[in-house]
Amino acid sequence: MAYNTQNFKTELKKVEEWLSKEYSQVHTGRATPVVLDSVMVESYGSHMPIKNIASITIEDTKTLRVAPWDKKQIKEIENAIGAADLGLSIVSDSDGVRVIFPMLTTENRSKLVKVLKEKLEDARISVRKERQAEMEKLTDLSEDEVKRGKDDIQKAVDESNNNLEAIFAKKEIDIMN
């Protein structure tokens, strides 16, 4: 029976997607609606993502406009964004909430890069765990198949680690510029 790495590669892709999603929520000083994806607002007795109860538009490079479909929810949206502790300034008016992205200082940029490195290391740990679990599946194969399987697994891990590094490098450039 030949060893198949397809499921393993799928799991590694999930780790890469997770890292990309985590990085998309780290703001770079430019307004992007993705930063608000993790914000949950209490709406009519349940918690909902902000994008499900309001439209989010970019006013300029530093400002987002959150316009709820029900104007009575402006205060809840303002509170939810504040509670999310994203480091953003919030100003509400009768039409909705304006979310202002502060200028990043060199010190803040360095702190963000450290956070990115921590998330990168979390992703690498996940890859190592996946590799370990996959290696354990090789025990009941022939010696040649085990060797081939280990080589295939290592190639997939190396490729995944390179992809993770590329994702990190791209986001680091975004933050430092």
WOPE-V94635 format. One record per backbone hydrogen bond with DSSP energy under -1.0 kcal/mol. CO is the residue of the C=O (numbers start at 1). NH is the residue of the N-H. E is the energy in kcal/mol with one decimal. If there is no record, write none. Layout:
co->CO nh->NH e->E
co->CO nh->NH e->E
//
This chain:
co->5 nh->9 e->-2.7
co->6 nh->10 e->-2.0
co->7 nh->11 e->-2.0
co->8 nh->12 e->-2.0
co->9 nh->13 e->-2.1
co->10 nh->14 e->-1.7
co->11 nh->15 e->-1.5
co->12 nh->16 e->-2.0
co->13 nh->17 e->-2.6
co->14 nh->18 e->-2.4
co->15 nh->19 e->-2.3
co->16 nh->20 e->-2.3
co->17 nh->21 e->-2.4
co->18 nh->22 e->-2.7
co->19 nh->23 e->-2.7
co->20 nh->24 e->-1.9
co->23 nh->26 e->-1.5
co->32 nh->35 e->-1.6
co->33 nh->36 e->-1.6
co->34 nh->37 e->-1.8
co->36 nh->39 e->-1.5
co->39 nh->50 e->-2.0
co->41 nh->48 e->-2.7
co->43 nh->46 e->-1.4
co->46 nh->43 e->-3.6
co->48 nh->41 e->-3.4
co->49 nh->52 e->-1.9
co->50 nh->53 e->-1.4
co->53 nh->69 e->-2.1
co->55 nh->67 e->-2.8
co->57 nh->65 e->-3.1
co->61 nh->31 e->-3.4
co->62 nh->101 e->-3.3
co->63 nh->59 e->-2.1
co->63 nh->60 e->-1.4
co->64 nh->99 e->-2.7
co->65 nh->57 e->-2.5
co->66 nh->97 e->-2.8
co->67 nh->55 e->-2.5
co->70 nh->73 e->-2.4
co->71 nh->74 e->-1.3
co->73 nh->77 e->-2.5
co->74 nh->78 e->-2.6
co->75 nh->79 e->-2.6
co->76 nh->80 e->-2.5
co->77 nh->81 e->-2.5
co->78 nh->82 e->-2.1
co->79 nh->83 e->-2.7
co->80 nh->84 e->-1.4
co->82 nh->85 e->-1.1
co->89 nh->100 e->-2.9
co->91 nh->98 e->-3.7
co->96 nh->93 e->-2.7
co->97 nh->66 e->-3.5
co->98 nh->91 e->-2.5
co->99 nh->64 e->-2.8
co->100 nh->89 e->-2.5
co->105 nh->109 e->-2.6
co->106 nh->110 e->-2.1
co->107 nh->111 e->-2.1
co->108 nh->112 e->-2.4
co->109 nh->113 e->-2.2
co->110 nh->114 e->-1.9
co->111 nh->115 e->-2.0
co->112 nh->116 e->-2.5
co->113 nh->117 e->-2.4
co->114 nh->118 e->-2.1
co->115 nh->119 e->-2.2
co->116 nh->120 e->-2.3
co->117 nh->121 e->-2.4
co->118 nh->122 e->-2.2
co->119 nh->123 e->-2.0
co->120 nh->124 e->-2.3
co->121 nh->125 e->-2.4
co->122 nh->126 e->-2.0
co->123 nh->127 e->-2.1
co->124 nh->128 e->-2.5
co->125 nh->129 e->-2.4
co->126 nh->130 e->-2.4
co->127 nh->131 e->-2.6
co->128 nh->132 e->-2.6
co->129 nh->133 e->-2.4
co->130 nh->134 e->-2.2
co->131 nh->135 e->-2.6
co->132 nh->136 e->-1.7
co->135 nh->138 e->-1.4
co->138 nh->141 e->-1.5
co->142 nh->146 e->-2.6
co->143 nh->147 e->-2.2
co->144 nh->148 e->-2.7
co->145 nh->149 e->-2.8
co->146 nh->150 e->-2.9
co->147 nh->151 e->-2.3
co->148 nh->152 e->-2.6
co->149 nh->153 e->-2.7
co->150 nh->154 e->-2.5
co->151 nh->155 e->-2.3
co->152 nh->156 e->-2.2
co->153 nh->157 e->-2.5
co->154 nh->158 e->-2.8
co->155 nh->159 e->-2.4
co->156 nh->160 e->-2.4
co->157 nh->161 e->-2.9
co->158 nh->162 e->-2.2
co->159 nh->163 e->-2.2
co->160 nh->164 e->-2.6
co->161 nh->165 e->-2.4
co->162 nh->166 e->-2.2
co->163 nh->167 e->-2.3
co->164 nh->168 e->-2.4
co->165 nh->169 e->-3.0
co->166 nh->170 e->-2.3
co->167 nh->171 e->-1.9
co->168 nh->172 e->-2.8
co->169 nh->173 e->-2.1
co->170 nh->174 e->-1.9
co->171 nh->175 e->-2.2
co->172 nh->176 e->-2.5
co->173 nh->177 e->-1.5
//
